[in-house]
């Protein structure tokens, strides 16, 4: 059901004439006819009867007109209130995984709250494997993902920032002092990984398999912080984005191992559904996010 259909019905109910309704709406008469047909099909009832050149509201049409009157009146009041204050209002629901929540989005959220105090911002953290489903089902307006730099069917997406990854170990790990590694060096090692379904975990497992390694011993976590702490005390080898371990690497608490992870490019990416109506509030968030990442390449 579209707003223009409701406005057309309201005008037709006032004029009781298709030609006059078309003139008021600046349409050709056939457009009024098509919009009314689409509205009636969606509602499953007849709203008007055409008796020659005369238009009469049906009982369903009269009942529906009461609600349309109220909706259009409230919309007009809302538009007036926004224009009067000059403030964008509305609600934006965003989701991301724990890593991006911690290391990439705080600067965006802070700027947005300061710039648009009238917009209600709802944040719903989700596991990486659930983010795209949430967007498809309408649970979020915008999601942020650490994902391969590629398109996604049904979504609009933009790359915000390239994200390098490290294979890491504690400084006293036997592999930490090596300047080169072969696939055999990982035999018997425990890998500290994110949950199944995470794109960069899948890529890492695939890269090991392609080099001839069979099954691996793993511990799975849903938190990058937990992976870091376990790696620091020598429980295994971690695979994490650079942004999550910069401080630990600089302090010498974790050591990047010489293993190439550049075969696939990963990035922080922003997605929204291609059929989603972009409200002024959502558009404001998209634009501010683009500007924030552009200005702060080391968020």
Secondary structure, 3 states (H helix, E strand, C coil): CCHHHHHHHHHHHHHCCHHHHHHHHCCCHHHHHHHHHHHHHHHCCCCEEEECCEEEECHHHHHHHHHHHHHHHHHHHHHHHHHHHCCCCEEEEEEECHHHHHHCHHHHHHHHHHHCCCEEEEECCCCHHHHHHHHHCCCCCEEEEEEECCCCCCEEEEEEEECCEEEEECCCCCCCCCCCCCHHHHCCCEEEEECCCCHHHHHHHHHHHHCCCCCCEEEEECCHHHHHHHHHCCCCEEEEEHHHHHHHHHCCCCEECCCCCCCCCEEEEEEEECCCCCCHHHHHHHHHHHHHHHHCCCC
